[in-house]
Amino acid sequence: MTIIRLGYVAMSMELVNSSPSQTMTFAQFQKLENREAAIRKLERIAKSNLQNCLRLLKHNKGNDIHFFRLSSRLIPLANHEALSDWNYLQPLKSELQELGDFAKQEEMRVDFHPDHFVLLNSPKKEILQTSTATLALHVRLLEAMGLDITHRCVLHVGGGYNDKEKSLERFIHNWMYTPQKIQQTIILENDDTTFTLPDTLYLCEKLNVPMVFDYHHHLACHETEEWETQWARVVDTWSGSPLPVKMHISSPKNDKEFRSHADYIDVDLFFQFLNKVRDSTPQIDCMIEAKQKDAALFRLMEEVKKRDDVEIIDGSSFRLI
């Protein structure tokens, strides 16, 4: 029997004033005449983000949620070239450590999904350098939290650049020059416009990287609708990971905006997937990508509880029977 564990992304619809993504633009930073005062303000924003993130983890604990995506915007302007002298980790050391300690104590799986502009297959050197710097920031945050960095950052393959095969090979070429710590952190996801399940599997198997299967993305972008024959290969990419298999679940907003995420999860669509993977692996952690965040998770669990083909474990987990 396979255990299904649900998680959600970065923010709560239930907690008020709890954003972990408060920010300051560089234009706003420049308007402050005293540079040191501006940096202190950045640090206050980052501290507030981390404190709110801890509130979210405590909210998750109270609702039996064991899987959570951290915001990639915890520290505004951390990698801005004009602030290269800012040692942002030092003033945030205690908040980061507290966050990591709580996640470890409660055995929560936490990870990141860096923004779409992180492109390891870019043909432009400056974009590749910026992408590598962004990924290095995520590694430093995980290390400052005292968390194992292994397989904690989900990435898309990148751009097609009018030649998908060449772009796949460029990813492999650029990977060879990517620092080992960053390599260790990455897991790859099929996308909804260019790189299909087989494309992503090709990279994952060649580079020994786990694959995150996004079912909605597959429905939106595929050469053949069939995915079931590839599922065992997806599971096998996780064989060397300390973490369970991970997938993404979302529902189309509507037929016209099929690629956009709906507010909630279509339980029937979800179980179309789950019924095909039953008993294929001991556990699957399913990240809900829905506009209503934790509210979508709560509604989905209420619908799951009505089914007779599951055994409820707790507020976010159930067993397929």
C-alpha positions, 0 to 999 in steps of 0.5 A: 500500500502506498502512503500519500502525503500532501504539502502546499506552497510557501504561503497560507490562506488561513494565517493573517499577516504571515507572508514570508515573501515581503520584499524591497526593490533595489529602486526602493533601496536606493531611495534611502540616503543612508546605505547602512540604514537601508541594509538594516531595513533589508535585514528587518524584512528578512527577519520578518519573513523568516519569523513568518515562515516559522509561524507557517511551519507551526501552523503546519504542525497543528494541522498534521502537514509534513511537507512544505515549499519554502519561499525563495524570496526570504531575503530580498536583494540577497544576490544583488550585485550592488550589495555584494559586500552584505553578509546577509546570513550573519544577522539572520543566523538565529532565525535560520537555525530556529527554522531548520531546528523546527523542521528537523524536530517535527520531521517536516520535508521542506524544499525550494522551487527557484523562480523560472529565470533560473536557467541552467541550459541558457546559451547566455553566459551571464544568465547561467552565472546569475542562475548559478548564483541563485542556486548557490543562495538556496544552498547557503540558506539550507546549510544555515538552517542545518538541513541536508541539502540533498534534493531540495531544489526543484528546477525546470529544464529551462528554455527550448531556444528553438532547438529542444535537442540542442537545449537538452545537450546544453543542459548536460554541458553546463551541468558539468561546470555546475558546482557539486553542491548545487548538483546535489541539491537539484531535482528536475520537473517536466514543464507545461510547454517544452520539456516532456516527461521523456525529455526530463527523464532522459536528463535525470537518468543521464545525470543521476538526478531525481525527477518530479513528475508534474501530472498537470504539466504532462496533460498540457505538454506531451508527445503521447498522453501515456505516462504510466509506462514511464512511471517505474523509471520516474520512481527509479530516479529516486532510488539513491535519494534519502527522500520519498518520491515527489510529484506535483499536483494541480488542476487546470483553471479551465479549458481555455486557460488549461495551463493555469492553476485552479484555486483548488484540486479536482479530486477525480483528476488526482485519483486518475493519477493515484489509481495508476501508481498504487503500490508502485512505491511506499510513499509519494509526497504530493505538492499541491500547486493551487491558488488557495494554498493550504485551503486547497489542501484542507478541501482536498482532504475533506473530499478524500475522507469521503472515499472508500479506497483510502485509509486516512492517517492524519490531517494531510496523509492517507494510504491507498488501499 
